[in-house]
Amino acid sequence: MKNEEQAELFRYCSKNEIWVLTWYNKIKILHTTFKVKVKKDVGELEVGSYVEVDEVKLASNGKTVYLIDGKFYFFYYFEIFTHL
């Protein structure tokens, strides 16, 4: 990803919130901390456990990462629940 592309992405990012599309096609803004469910074992996190996301960031490859217990994990290891 080029520096210009990264700069453009960062204009729309916040480490304290994430916008999600619900099953009802409504946009909901979740503010940190929010809970997610682990979909696949990663690091010390086990499948099925619920953890809290402290920050949301972009990795250098442009993918979303969550800060959980002081460590960064890619978003695709987790399922977001908008009602928790």
CNS distance restraints for C-alpha pairs under 8 A (distance, minus, plus):
assign (resid   1 and name CA) (resid   5 and name CA) 6.40 0.50 0.50
assign (resid   1 and name CA) (resid   6 and name CA) 6.73 0.50 0.50
assign (resid   1 and name CA) (resid  60 and name CA) 7.72 0.50 0.50
assign (resid   1 and name CA) (resid  61 and name CA) 6.41 0.50 0.50
assign (resid   1 and name CA) (resid  62 and name CA) 7.31 0.50 0.50
assign (resid   2 and name CA) (resid   6 and name CA) 6.33 0.50 0.50
assign (resid   3 and name CA) (resid   7 and name CA) 6.12 0.50 0.50
assign (resid   4 and name CA) (resid   8 and name CA) 6.27 0.50 0.50
assign (resid   5 and name CA) (resid   9 and name CA) 6.32 0.50 0.50
assign (resid   6 and name CA) (resid  10 and name CA) 6.20 0.50 0.50
assign (resid   6 and name CA) (resid  62 and name CA) 7.22 0.50 0.50
assign (resid   7 and name CA) (resid  11 and name CA) 6.51 0.50 0.50
assign (resid   8 and name CA) (resid  12 and name CA) 7.39 0.50 0.50
assign (resid   9 and name CA) (resid  13 and name CA) 6.68 0.50 0.50
assign (resid   9 and name CA) (resid  62 and name CA) 7.99 0.50 0.50
assign (resid  10 and name CA) (resid  14 and name CA) 7.89 0.50 0.50
assign (resid  10 and name CA) (resid  58 and name CA) 7.96 0.50 0.50
assign (resid  13 and name CA) (resid  57 and name CA) 7.57 0.50 0.50
assign (resid  14 and name CA) (resid  18 and name CA) 7.36 0.50 0.50
assign (resid  14 and name CA) (resid  56 and name CA) 7.06 0.50 0.50
assign (resid  14 and name CA) (resid  57 and name CA) 7.41 0.50 0.50
assign (resid  15 and name CA) (resid  55 and name CA) 5.10 0.50 0.50
assign (resid  15 and name CA) (resid  56 and name CA) 4.56 0.50 0.50
assign (resid  15 and name CA) (resid  57 and name CA) 5.60 0.50 0.50
assign (resid  16 and name CA) (resid  31 and name CA) 5.67 0.50 0.50
assign (resid  16 and name CA) (resid  32 and name CA) 5.15 0.50 0.50
assign (resid  16 and name CA) (resid  33 and name CA) 7.86 0.50 0.50
assign (resid  16 and name CA) (resid  54 and name CA) 7.74 0.50 0.50
assign (resid  16 and name CA) (resid  55 and name CA) 5.63 0.50 0.50
assign (resid  16 and name CA) (resid  56 and name CA) 6.35 0.50 0.50
assign (resid  17 and name CA) (resid  29 and name CA) 6.59 0.50 0.50
assign (resid  17 and name CA) (resid  30 and name CA) 5.45 0.50 0.50
assign (resid  17 and name CA) (resid  31 and name CA) 4.28 0.50 0.50
assign (resid  17 and name CA) (resid  32 and name CA) 5.79 0.50 0.50
assign (resid  17 and name CA) (resid  55 and name CA) 7.69 0.50 0.50
assign (resid  17 and name CA) (resid  56 and name CA) 6.85 0.50 0.50
assign (resid  18 and name CA) (resid  29 and name CA) 5.74 0.50 0.50
assign (resid  18 and name CA) (resid  30 and name CA) 5.38 0.50 0.50
assign (resid  18 and name CA) (resid  31 and name CA) 6.64 0.50 0.50
assign (resid  18 and name CA) (resid  56 and name CA) 7.17 0.50 0.50
assign (resid  19 and name CA) (resid  27 and name CA) 6.53 0.50 0.50
assign (resid  19 and name CA) (resid  28 and name CA) 5.71 0.50 0.50
assign (resid  19 and name CA) (resid  29 and name CA) 4.51 0.50 0.50
assign (resid  19 and name CA) (resid  30 and name CA) 6.32 0.50 0.50
assign (resid  20 and name CA) (resid  27 and name CA) 5.64 0.50 0.50
assign (resid  20 and name CA) (resid  28 and name CA) 5.38 0.50 0.50
assign (resid  20 and name CA) (resid  29 and name CA) 6.35 0.50 0.50
assign (resid  20 and name CA) (resid  30 and name CA) 7.50 0.50 0.50
assign (resid  21 and name CA) (resid  25 and name CA) 5.81 0.50 0.50
assign (resid  21 and name CA) (resid  26 and name CA) 5.58 0.50 0.50
assign (resid  21 and name CA) (resid  27 and name CA) 4.64 0.50 0.50
assign (resid  21 and name CA) (resid  28 and name CA) 6.32 0.50 0.50
assign (resid  22 and name CA) (resid  26 and name CA) 5.31 0.50 0.50
assign (resid  22 and name CA) (resid  27 and name CA) 6.31 0.50 0.50
assign (resid  22 and name CA) (resid  28 and name CA) 6.98 0.50 0.50
assign (resid  22 and name CA) (resid  82 and name CA) 7.44 0.50 0.50
assign (resid  28 and name CA) (resid  82 and name CA) 7.62 0.50 0.50
assign (resid  30 and name CA) (resid  34 and name CA) 6.70 0.50 0.50
assign (resid  30 and name CA) (resid  82 and name CA) 7.41 0.50 0.50
assign (resid  32 and name CA) (resid  53 and name CA) 6.32 0.50 0.50
assign (resid  32 and name CA) (resid  54 and name CA) 5.57 0.50 0.50
assign (resid  32 and name CA) (resid  55 and name CA) 6.22 0.50 0.50
assign (resid  33 and name CA) (resid  52 and name CA) 5.90 0.50 0.50
assign (resid  33 and name CA) (resid  53 and name CA) 5.24 0.50 0.50
assign (resid  33 and name CA) (resid  54 and name CA) 5.00 0.50 0.50
assign (resid  33 and name CA) (resid  55 and name CA) 7.30 0.50 0.50
assign (resid  34 and name CA) (resid  52 and name CA) 5.42 0.50 0.50
assign (resid  34 and name CA) (resid  53 and name CA) 5.45 0.50 0.50
assign (resid  34 and name CA) (resid  54 and name CA) 7.47 0.50 0.50
assign (resid  34 and name CA) (resid  84 and name CA) 7.74 0.50 0.50
assign (resid  35 and name CA) (resid  50 and name CA) 6.44 0.50 0.50
assign (resid  35 and name CA) (resid  51 and name CA) 5.55 0.50 0.50
assign (resid  35 and name CA) (resid  52 and name CA) 4.47 0.50 0.50
assign (resid  35 and name CA) (resid  53 and name CA) 6.20 0.50 0.50
assign (resid  35 and name CA) (resid  80 and name CA) 6.94 0.50 0.50
assign (resid  35 and name CA) (resid  81 and name CA) 6.83 0.50 0.50
assign (resid  35 and name CA) (resid  84 and name CA) 6.60 0.50 0.50
assign (resid  36 and name CA) (resid  50 and name CA) 5.64 0.50 0.50
assign (resid  36 and name CA) (resid  51 and name CA) 5.61 0.50 0.50
assign (resid  36 and name CA) (resid  52 and name CA) 6.32 0.50 0.50
assign (resid  36 and name CA) (resid  53 and name CA) 7.19 0.50 0.50
assign (resid  36 and name CA) (resid  78 and name CA) 5.92 0.50 0.50
assign (resid  36 and name CA) (resid  79 and name CA) 5.47 0.50 0.50
assign (resid  36 and name CA) (resid  80 and name CA) 4.76 0.50 0.50
assign (resid  36 and name CA) (resid  81 and name CA) 6.15 0.50 0.50
assign (resid  37 and name CA) (resid  47 and name CA) 7.77 0.50 0.50
assign (resid  37 and name CA) (resid  48 and name CA) 6.01 0.50 0.50
assign (resid  37 and name CA) (resid  49 and name CA) 5.75 0.50 0.50
assign (resid  37 and name CA) (resid  50 and name CA) 4.51 0.50 0.50
assign (resid  37 and name CA) (resid  51 and name CA) 6.45 0.50 0.50
assign (resid  37 and name CA) (resid  78 and name CA) 5.39 0.50 0.50
assign (resid  37 and name CA) (resid  79 and name CA) 5.09 0.50 0.50
assign (resid  37 and name CA) (resid  80 and name CA) 6.63 0.50 0.50
assign (resid  37 and name CA) (resid  81 and name CA) 7.72 0.50 0.50
assign (resid  38 and name CA) (resid  45 and name CA) 7.04 0.50 0.50
assign (resid  38 and name CA) (resid  46 and name CA) 6.54 0.50 0.50
assign (resid  38 and name CA) (resid  47 and name CA) 4.99 0.50 0.50
assign (resid  38 and name CA) (resid  48 and name CA) 5.34 0.50 0.50
assign (resid  38 and name CA) (resid  49 and name CA) 5.60 0.50 0.50
assign (resid  38 and name CA) (resid  50 and name CA) 6.34 0.50 0.50
assign (resid  38 and name CA) (resid  51 and name CA) 7.49 0.50 0.50
assign (resid  38 and name CA) (resid  77 and name CA) 6.02 0.50 0.50
assign (resid  38 and name CA) (resid  78 and name CA) 4.64 0.50 0.50
assign (resid  38 and name CA) (resid  79 and name CA) 6.53 0.50 0.50
assign (resid  39 and name CA) (resid  47 and name CA) 5.35 0.50 0.50
assign (resid  39 and name CA) (resid  48 and name CA) 6.41 0.50 0.50
assign (resid  39 and name CA) (resid  77 and name CA) 5.34 0.50 0.50
assign (resid  39 and name CA) (resid  78 and name CA) 5.16 0.50 0.50
assign (resid  39 and name CA) (resid  79 and name CA) 6.49 0.50 0.50
assign (resid  40 and name CA) (resid  46 and name CA) 6.96 0.50 0.50
assign (resid  40 and name CA) (resid  47 and name CA) 5.05 0.50 0.50
assign (resid  40 and name CA) (resid  77 and name CA) 5.62 0.50 0.50
assign (resid  40 and name CA) (resid  78 and name CA) 7.52 0.50 0.50
assign (resid  41 and name CA) (resid  45 and name CA) 5.77 0.50 0.50
assign (resid  41 and name CA) (resid  46 and name CA) 4.75 0.50 0.50
assign (resid  41 and name CA) (resid  47 and name CA) 5.15 0.50 0.50
assign (resid  41 and name CA) (resid  77 and name CA) 7.83 0.50 0.50
assign (resid  42 and name CA) (resid  46 and name CA) 6.81 0.50 0.50
assign (resid  42 and name CA) (resid  77 and name CA) 7.31 0.50 0.50
assign (resid  45 and name CA) (resid  49 and name CA) 7.28 0.50 0.50
assign (resid  51 and name CA) (resid  68 and name CA) 7.28 0.50 0.50
assign (resid  52 and name CA) (resid  68 and name CA) 6.33 0.50 0.50
assign (resid  53 and name CA) (resid  66 and name CA) 5.98 0.50 0.50
assign (resid  53 and name CA) (resid  67 and name CA) 5.80 0.50 0.50
assign (resid  53 and name CA) (resid  68 and name CA) 5.13 0.50 0.50
assign (resid  54 and name CA) (resid  66 and name CA) 7.25 0.50 0.50
assign (resid  54 and name CA) (resid  67 and name CA) 5.42 0.50 0.50
assign (resid  54 and name CA) (resid  68 and name CA) 5.83 0.50 0.50
assign (resid  54 and name CA) (resid  69 and name CA) 7.64 0.50 0.50
assign (resid  55 and name CA) (resid  66 and name CA) 5.84 0.50 0.50
assign (resid  55 and name CA) (resid  67 and name CA) 5.02 0.50 0.50
assign (resid  55 and name CA) (resid  68 and name CA) 7.60 0.50 0.50
assign (resid  56 and name CA) (resid  64 and name CA) 6.96 0.50 0.50
assign (resid  56 and name CA) (resid  65 and name CA) 5.93 0.50 0.50
assign (resid  56 and name CA) (resid  66 and name CA) 4.81 0.50 0.50
assign (resid  56 and name CA) (resid  67 and name CA) 6.36 0.50 0.50
assign (resid  57 and name CA) (resid  64 and name CA) 5.80 0.50 0.50
assign (resid  57 and name CA) (resid  65 and name CA) 5.30 0.50 0.50
assign (resid  57 and name CA) (resid  66 and name CA) 6.39 0.50 0.50
assign (resid  57 and name CA) (resid  67 and name CA) 7.76 0.50 0.50
assign (resid  58 and name CA) (resid  62 and name CA) 5.51 0.50 0.50
assign (resid  58 and name CA) (resid  63 and name CA) 5.49 0.50 0.50
assign (resid  58 and name CA) (resid  64 and name CA) 4.64 0.50 0.50
assign (resid  58 and name CA) (resid  65 and name CA) 5.81 0.50 0.50
assign (resid  59 and name CA) (resid  63 and name CA) 5.40 0.50 0.50
assign (resid  59 and name CA) (resid  64 and name CA) 6.23 0.50 0.50
assign (resid  59 and name CA) (resid  65 and name CA) 6.35 0.50 0.50
assign (resid  63 and name CA) (resid  74 and name CA) 7.21 0.50 0.50
assign (resid  63 and name CA) (resid  75 and name CA) 7.84 0.50 0.50
assign (resid  64 and name CA) (resid  74 and name CA) 6.10 0.50 0.50
assign (resid  64 and name CA) (resid  75 and name CA) 5.71 0.50 0.50
assign (resid  65 and name CA) (resid  72 and name CA) 6.03 0.50 0.50
assign (resid  65 and name CA) (resid  73 and name CA) 5.26 0.50 0.50
assign (resid  65 and name CA) (resid  74 and name CA) 4.33 0.50 0.50
assign (resid  65 and name CA) (resid  75 and name CA) 5.29 0.50 0.50
assign (resid  66 and name CA) (resid  72 and name CA) 5.42 0.50 0.50
assign (resid  66 and name CA) (resid  73 and name CA) 5.32 0.50 0.50
assign (resid  66 and name CA) (resid  74 and name CA) 6.32 0.50 0.50
assign (resid  66 and name CA) (resid  75 and name CA) 6.29 0.50 0.50
assign (resid  67 and name CA) (resid  71 and name CA) 5.42 0.50 0.50
assign (resid  67 and name CA) (resid  72 and name CA) 4.53 0.50 0.50
assign (resid  67 and name CA) (resid  73 and name CA) 6.59 0.50 0.50
assign (resid  68 and name CA) (resid  72 and name CA) 6.30 0.50 0.50
assign (resid  68 and name CA) (resid  73 and name CA) 7.41 0.50 0.50
assign (resid  73 and name CA) (resid  77 and name CA) 7.48 0.50 0.50
